[in-house]
Amino acid sequence: MSRRAADDRGKGDSRIISQRLDRVRTDSTNPDDMHRTIAMILRRWGFRDPSYFVRRFRAAYGLSPWEWRRVATAEGEP
């Protein structure tokens, strides 16, 4: 595989991961999903390694997913 193709694939992977992170973030504060744990939600969006997920989530949003849920629901942000 050429270096350029590998770089393009990496960008696509990053975009997909970003989309999945956003889905978890949205679902974690969705009133219909509040009965689900963060672990259940992240598995639904294809994250199999919780440690990897938490690192990526914190890097993207500055909070752990549990902190995000607590802050967002306290502020009334679905």
DSSP file (Angstrom, degrees, kcal/mol; ACC not computed):
  #  RESIDUE AA STRUCTURE BP1 BP2  ACC     N-H-->O    O-->H-N    N-H-->O    O-->H-N    TCO  KAPPA ALPHA  PHI   PSI    X-CA   Y-CA   Z-CA
    1    1 A M              0   0    0      0, 0.0     2,-0.0     0, 0.0     0, 0.0   0.000 360.0 360.0 360.0 136.0    0.0    0.0    0.0
    2    2 A S     >  -     0   0    0      1,-0.1     4,-2.3     4,-0.0     5,-0.2  -0.303 360.0-116.2 -70.8 158.6    1.3    3.4   -0.9
    3    3 A R  H  > S+     0   0    0      1,-0.2     4,-2.6     2,-0.2     5,-0.2   0.901 116.3  52.1 -62.0 -40.5    2.0    5.9    1.9
    4    4 A R  H  > S+     0   0    0      2,-0.2     4,-2.7     1,-0.2    -1,-0.2   0.921 109.2  48.8 -63.5 -43.3   -0.6    8.3    0.5
    5    5 A A  H  > S+     0   0    0      1,-0.2     4,-2.4     2,-0.2    -1,-0.2   0.905 111.9  49.8 -62.3 -40.3   -3.2    5.5    0.5
    6    6 A A  H  X S+     0   0    0     -4,-2.3     4,-2.2     2,-0.2    -2,-0.2   0.908 111.1  49.5 -64.6 -41.4   -2.3    4.6    4.0
    7    7 A D  H  X S+     0   0    0     -4,-2.6     4,-1.9     2,-0.2    -2,-0.2   0.917 111.7  48.5 -62.9 -43.4   -2.6    8.3    5.0
    8    8 A D  H  X S+     0   0    0     -4,-2.7     4,-2.2     1,-0.2    -2,-0.2   0.898 110.5  51.0 -63.7 -40.7   -6.0    8.6    3.4
    9    9 A R  H  X S+     0   0    0     -4,-2.4     4,-2.6     1,-0.2    -1,-0.2   0.906 108.3  52.6 -63.6 -40.6   -7.2    5.4    5.1
   10   10 A G  H  X S+     0   0    0     -4,-2.2     4,-2.3     1,-0.2    -1,-0.2   0.876 108.2  50.6 -62.5 -38.1   -6.0    6.8    8.4
   11   11 A K  H  X S+     0   0    0     -4,-1.9     4,-2.2     2,-0.2    -1,-0.2   0.901 110.9  48.9 -65.5 -40.6   -8.0   10.0    7.8
   12   12 A G  H  X S+     0   0    0     -4,-2.2     4,-2.3     2,-0.2    -2,-0.2   0.903 110.6  50.7 -65.2 -40.8  -11.1    8.0    7.0
   13   13 A D  H  X S+     0   0    0     -4,-2.6     4,-2.7     1,-0.2    -2,-0.2   0.918 110.2  49.9 -62.1 -43.3  -10.6    5.9   10.2
   14   14 A S  H  X S+     0   0    0     -4,-2.3     4,-2.5     1,-0.2    -2,-0.2   0.893 110.0  50.6 -62.5 -40.2  -10.3    9.0   12.2
   15   15 A R  H  X S+     0   0    0     -4,-2.2     4,-2.2     2,-0.2    -1,-0.2   0.909 111.6  47.7 -64.6 -42.2  -13.5   10.4   10.7
   16   16 A I  H  X S+     0   0    0     -4,-2.3     4,-2.4     2,-0.2    -2,-0.2   0.922 112.1  49.0 -65.6 -43.9  -15.4    7.2   11.5
   17   17 A I  H  X S+     0   0    0     -4,-2.7     4,-2.8     1,-0.2    -2,-0.2   0.911 110.3  51.8 -62.6 -41.3  -14.1    7.1   15.0
   18   18 A S  H  X S+     0   0    0     -4,-2.5     4,-2.3     2,-0.2    -1,-0.2   0.905 109.9  49.1 -61.0 -41.7  -15.0   10.8   15.5
   19   19 A Q  H  X S+     0   0    0     -4,-2.2     4,-2.0     2,-0.2    -1,-0.2   0.913 112.2  47.9 -64.1 -42.3  -18.5   10.0   14.3
   20   20 A R  H  X S+     0   0    0     -4,-2.4     4,-2.2     2,-0.2    -2,-0.2   0.896 110.3  52.0 -67.0 -39.5  -18.9    7.0   16.6
   21   21 A L  H  X S+     0   0    0     -4,-2.8     4,-2.6     1,-0.2    -1,-0.2   0.915 109.3  50.6 -60.4 -42.3  -17.6    9.1   19.6
   22   22 A D  H  X S+     0   0    0     -4,-2.3     4,-2.7     2,-0.2    -2,-0.2   0.883 108.1  52.5 -64.1 -38.0  -20.2   11.7   18.8
   23   23 A R  H  X S+     0   0    0     -4,-2.0     4,-2.9     2,-0.2     5,-0.2   0.912 110.6  47.2 -63.5 -42.6  -22.9    9.1   18.7
   24   24 A V  H  X S+     0   0    0     -4,-2.2     4,-2.4     2,-0.2    -2,-0.2   0.931 112.1  50.5 -63.7 -44.2  -21.9    7.8   22.1
   25   25 A R  H  X S+     0   0    0     -4,-2.6     4,-0.5     2,-0.2    -2,-0.2   0.921 114.3  44.2 -59.5 -44.9  -21.8   11.4   23.5
   26   26 A T  H >< S+     0   0    0     -4,-2.7     3,-1.1     1,-0.2     4,-0.4   0.937 115.2  47.1 -65.8 -47.9  -25.3   12.1   22.1
   27   27 A D  H >< S+     0   0    0     -4,-2.9     3,-0.9     1,-0.2     6,-0.2   0.824 100.8  66.8 -65.2 -30.8  -26.7    8.8   23.3
   28   28 A S  H 3< S+     0   0    0     -4,-2.4    -1,-0.2     1,-0.3    -2,-0.2   0.720 111.8  33.6 -66.8 -18.6  -25.2    9.1   26.8
   29   29 A T  T << S+     0   0    0     -3,-1.1    -1,-0.3    -4,-0.5    -2,-0.2   0.331  88.2 117.3-115.9   5.5  -27.5   12.1   27.4
   30   30 A N    X>  -     0   0    0     -3,-0.9     3,-2.2    -4,-0.4     4,-0.6  -0.611  65.7-137.1 -72.3 124.9  -30.5   11.0   25.4
   31   31 A P  G >4 S+     0   0    0      0, 0.0     3,-0.8     0, 0.0     4,-0.2   0.825 104.6  57.5 -54.1 -32.0  -33.4   10.5   27.9
   32   32 A D  G 34 S+     0   0    0      1,-0.2     3,-0.2     2,-0.1    -5,-0.1   0.684 111.8  42.0 -71.9 -16.2  -34.4    7.3   26.1
   33   33 A D  G X4 S+     0   0    0     -3,-2.2     3,-1.9    -6,-0.2    -1,-0.2   0.331  80.0 103.0-110.8   5.1  -30.9    5.9   26.8
   34   34 A M  T << S+     0   0    0     -3,-0.8    -1,-0.1    -4,-0.6    -2,-0.1   0.751  77.0  60.5 -64.7 -22.2  -30.4    7.1   30.4
   35   35 A H  T 3  S+     0   0    0     -4,-0.2     2,-0.3    -3,-0.2    -1,-0.3   0.645  92.2  85.6 -77.6 -12.9  -31.1    3.6   31.7
   36   36 A R  S <  S-     0   0    0     -3,-1.9     2,-0.1     1,-0.1    -3,-0.0  -0.647  80.7-124.1 -88.1 143.4  -28.1    2.2   29.7
   37   37 A T     >  -     0   0    0     -2,-0.3     4,-2.0     1,-0.1     5,-0.2  -0.407  25.9-111.3 -76.1 162.3  -24.7    2.3   31.1
   38   38 A I  H  > S+     0   0    0      1,-0.2     4,-3.0     2,-0.2     5,-0.3   0.897 120.4  57.8 -59.1 -39.7  -21.9    4.1   29.2
   39   39 A A  H  > S+     0   0    0      1,-0.2     4,-1.9     2,-0.2    -1,-0.2   0.892 105.7  48.9 -59.7 -40.1  -20.4    0.6   28.6
   40   40 A M  H  > S+     0   0    0      2,-0.2     4,-1.8     1,-0.2    -1,-0.2   0.913 113.2  47.3 -64.8 -42.2  -23.6   -0.6   26.9
   41   41 A I  H  X S+     0   0    0     -4,-2.0     4,-1.4     2,-0.2    -2,-0.2   0.921 110.8  49.8 -67.6 -44.0  -23.7    2.5   24.7
   42   42 A L  H  <>S+     0   0    0     -4,-3.0     5,-2.5     1,-0.2    -1,-0.2   0.884 110.6  50.6 -66.5 -35.2  -20.1    2.3   23.7
   43   43 A R  H ><5S+     0   0    0     -4,-1.9     3,-1.8    -5,-0.3    -1,-0.2   0.884 104.4  58.4 -66.4 -36.3  -20.4   -1.3   22.7
   44   44 A R  H 3<5S+     0   0    0     -4,-1.8    -1,-0.2     1,-0.3    -2,-0.2   0.844 106.8  48.8 -60.3 -32.4  -23.5   -0.5   20.7
   45   45 A W  T 3<5S-     0   0    0     -4,-1.4    -1,-0.3    -3,-0.2    -2,-0.2   0.210 127.2 -97.7 -96.2  15.4  -21.3    1.9   18.6
   46   46 A G  T < 5S+     0   0    0     -3,-1.8     2,-0.7     1,-0.3    -3,-0.2   0.521  75.6 139.0  91.7   6.2  -18.6   -0.7   18.1
   47   47 A F      < +     0   0    0     -5,-2.5    -1,-0.3     1,-0.2    -2,-0.1  -0.769  18.8 171.8 -86.2 119.9  -16.1    0.2   20.8
   48   48 A R        +     0   0    0     -2,-0.7    -1,-0.2     1,-0.2    -5,-0.1   0.673  63.0  62.4-100.5 -21.7  -14.8   -3.1   22.2
   49   49 A D     >  -     0   0    0      1,-0.2     4,-2.5     2,-0.0    -1,-0.2  -0.890  63.3-165.2-110.9 103.8  -12.0   -1.8   24.4
   50   50 A P  H  > S+     0   0    0      0, 0.0     4,-2.8     0, 0.0     5,-0.2   0.853  88.8  54.2 -57.7 -36.7  -13.3    0.5   27.2
   51   51 A S  H  > S+     0   0    0      2,-0.2     4,-2.2     1,-0.2     5,-0.2   0.934 110.3  46.1 -63.7 -45.3   -9.8    1.9   27.9
   52   52 A Y  H  > S+     0   0    0      1,-0.2     4,-2.5     2,-0.2     5,-0.2   0.929 113.3  50.5 -60.8 -45.9   -9.2    2.9   24.3
   53   53 A F  H  X S+     0   0    0     -4,-2.5     4,-3.1     1,-0.2     5,-0.2   0.934 109.5  49.4 -58.9 -48.3  -12.7    4.4   24.1
   54   54 A V  H  X S+     0   0    0     -4,-2.8     4,-2.7     1,-0.2     5,-0.2   0.903 111.1  50.2 -61.9 -41.5  -12.2    6.5   27.3
   55   55 A R  H  X S+     0   0    0     -4,-2.2     4,-2.2    -5,-0.2    -1,-0.2   0.942 114.2  44.2 -60.8 -46.7   -8.8    7.8   26.1
   56   56 A R  H  X S+     0   0    0     -4,-2.5     4,-2.0     2,-0.2    -2,-0.2   0.904 114.2  49.8 -65.3 -41.7  -10.3    8.8   22.7
   57   57 A F  H  X S+     0   0    0     -4,-3.1     4,-2.8    -5,-0.2     6,-0.4   0.940 112.3  47.0 -63.2 -47.7  -13.4   10.4   24.3
   58   58 A R  H  X S+     0   0    0     -4,-2.7     4,-2.4     1,-0.2    -1,-0.2   0.892 112.0  50.9 -62.5 -39.9  -11.4   12.4   26.8
   59   59 A A  H  < S+     0   0    0     -4,-2.2    -1,-0.2    -5,-0.2    -2,-0.2   0.869 116.3  41.9 -64.6 -35.8   -9.0   13.6   24.0
   60   60 A A  H  < S+     0   0    0     -4,-2.0    -2,-0.2    -5,-0.2    -1,-0.2   0.871 132.5  17.7 -79.2 -38.2  -12.0   14.6   21.9
   61   61 A Y  H  < S-     0   0    0     -4,-2.8    -3,-0.2     2,-0.3    -2,-0.2   0.495  92.9-121.0-119.9  -6.4  -14.2   16.3   24.5
   62   62 A G  S  < S+     0   0    0     -4,-2.4     2,-0.3    -5,-0.4    -4,-0.2   0.489  85.4  74.7  80.6   1.5  -12.0   17.0   27.5
   63   63 A L  S    S-     0   0    0     -6,-0.4    -2,-0.3    -9,-0.1    -1,-0.2  -0.949  85.8-104.0-138.7 158.0  -14.0   14.9   29.9
   64   64 A S     >  -     0   0    0     -2,-0.3     4,-2.7     1,-0.1     5,-0.2  -0.432  42.8-107.6 -71.9 162.0  -14.6   11.2   30.6
   65   65 A P  H  > S+     0   0    0      0, 0.0     4,-2.3     0, 0.0     5,-0.1   0.854 122.0  51.4 -61.3 -32.7  -17.9    9.9   29.2
   66   66 A W  H  > S+     0   0    0      2,-0.2     4,-2.2     1,-0.2     5,-0.2   0.899 110.4  47.8 -71.2 -39.9  -19.2    9.7   32.8
   67   67 A E  H  > S+     0   0    0      2,-0.2     4,-2.9     1,-0.2     5,-0.3   0.915 111.2  52.2 -63.4 -42.7  -18.2   13.3   33.5
   68   68 A W  H  X S+     0   0    0     -4,-2.7     4,-3.1     1,-0.2     5,-0.3   0.939 109.8  48.4 -58.5 -48.1  -19.8   14.3   30.2
   69   69 A R  H  X S+     0   0    0     -4,-2.3     4,-2.3     1,-0.2     5,-0.3   0.928 113.8  46.7 -58.8 -46.3  -23.1   12.6   31.1
   70   70 A R  H  X S+     0   0    0     -4,-2.2     4,-1.8     2,-0.2    -2,-0.2   0.939 117.6  41.4 -63.3 -48.0  -23.2   14.2   34.6
   71   71 A V  H  X S+     0   0    0     -4,-2.9     4,-1.8     2,-0.2    -2,-0.2   0.934 116.5  48.1 -66.9 -46.8  -22.4   17.7   33.4
   72   72 A A  H  <>S+     0   0    0     -4,-3.1     5,-2.9    -5,-0.3     4,-0.4   0.889 114.1  45.2 -65.4 -39.8  -24.6   17.6   30.3
   73   73 A T  H  <5S+     0   0    0     -4,-2.3     3,-0.4    -5,-0.3    -1,-0.2   0.837 110.9  54.0 -74.8 -30.3  -27.6   16.2   32.2
   74   74 A A  H  <5S+     0   0    0     -4,-1.8    -1,-0.2    -5,-0.3    -2,-0.2   0.834 112.4  44.8 -68.0 -31.9  -27.1   18.7   35.0
   75   75 A E  T  <5S-     0   0    0     -4,-1.8    -1,-0.2    -5,-0.1    -2,-0.2   0.481 117.1-115.2 -89.8  -3.5  -27.2   21.5   32.5
   76   76 A G  T   5 +     0   0    0     -4,-0.4    -3,-0.2    -3,-0.4    -4,-0.1   0.731  64.3 146.7  79.2  22.1  -30.1   20.1   30.7
   77   77 A E      <       0   0    0     -5,-2.9    -1,-0.2    -6,-0.2    -2,-0.1  -0.824 360.0 360.0 -94.2 113.5  -28.3   19.4   27.4
   78   78 A P              0   0    0      0, 0.0   -49,-0.3     0, 0.0    -1,-0.1   0.502 360.0 360.0 -75.0 360.0  -29.7   16.3   25.7
